[in-house]
Amino acid sequence: MSTQVPSFDDMFHQKFMDIIQIWKDDPRSAQLTSRDRKDFIDSAYRDTDREVFGGRQLSDQEIKLRALTKVFYKVLSEEPWSEDWIRPHDVERKLSRFEMHKESVKLAAEHGIFTPKEAIIAARKALQLQKNVSQDKEGNPDKSNLRGPFDDIEIIYIPGTVSSTATNKIDRDNIYPVSVASVAHILHNHICRDMTRPFAMAQKFVTVTDTDELTKMRQFACDVCDFAPHLLDNDNISLLVVLLILTRSEICRRFENNGIRIEGSTVSHRRAECMKQKLGWKNPEERKPFDNVAIELQTRVKNACFPAPRLQTSRGPNKLRTGRKSSTPGTTGTPPLGYFPPPQPRAPMSSTLANYGINVPDPSTVSPYATSHQQWMNGADSVPSKVTPVRTTPKTGPGSSAAEPMDVD
């Protein structure tokens, strides 16, 4: 009787729990910190990776899976949706950061909020309260369950520059402000926030072809660009997740639509720095498996979200045609290539705050990835029926002979 080989995620979970048990049994152990948790996850991942992929020849598919598994386990350990990754407003001037929008300073101060980070944290707490209290005793919406002022308190994202002087010269009035409620919503609904099986997530990104799933991925990536751009800083591992879905030019275009100027070379520099610091990938050869997955996934996303219009073809026998064809307008319903819908208001979704405890969820429960999607619907193909007009020639009168030509008005 053959025994089933445990999956990568199951092996990791067992190793992680063993590390936790050793820590608990050590009387010298202090209180567990988020740094300890991160180190334990990294250690269990390295042991599992060595056991599963080490010491043997890997196929191209396994090489891709190994690279993406490393990315998603780093996501699991660092929790990039945490407020800890929001830089202070008074950080070094040449680094990217949030600033309060000038028209929101007074309103925020009335609620005891003076910095963007304080505002986002408060908005996330309000979002959690809204989730917990949604109806009164009679089942009607609870009027006291309000989102507070966080829809009206707005912040702007200042991209990093080469110097503090260049940062000071940025025109703040041209940057599109976002509400802190929107930022909190994106952090609450990070695509990896409920992830319990990073290897399974890597498999999904490598092989997914379902249109709904691909659309959901693209929606997440676009939302990050529009409402939580700090997740694309070079010290945030979410940058690599987004770059698996969107191309560099698409990211720059969405930033530009929001009044934020970022060069493509800046995105490339952030990407290289993030890979080097987070994953230890220092040269193109080490980055190649990731790049290959990104190219393939971006192509599938583009084909799923922006399918090329179908050509009208005739299924009947070929016939010789003479003369010009009449021109007819193209069918409606097909979005133009390169179309990027503007940010749309989204209703708040239920979620839970980031867990900073010591437990990693049991991998037997996989996070749901339910979503709703309304596909673009092409207009029905139609070929105008060919009607041959019947001509009648008068027997007498004008036009009946060359001697009496018909007058043309």
Buried (B, 14 or more C-beta within 10 A) or exposed (E): EEEEEEBBBBBBBBBBBEBBEEBEEEEEEEEBEBEBBBEBBBBBBBBBBEEBBEEEEEEEEBBBBBBBBBBBBBBBBBBBBBBEBBBEBEEEBEBBBBBBBEEBBEBBEEBEBEBBBBBBBBBBBBBBBBBEEEEEEEEEEEEEBEBBBBBBBBBBBBBBBEEEEEBEEBEEEEBBBBBBBBBBBBBBBBBBBBBBBBBBBBBBBBBBEEBBBBBBBBBBBBBBBBBBBBBBBBBBBBBBBBBBBBBBEBBBBBBEBBBBBBEEEBBEEBBBBBBBEBBEBEEEEBBBBBBBBBEBBBEBBBEBBBBEBEEEEEEEEEEEEEEEEEEEEEBEEBBEEEEBEEBEEEEBEEBEBBEEEBEBBEBEEBBEBEEEBEEEEBEEEEEEEEEEEEEEEEEEEEEEEEEEEEEEE
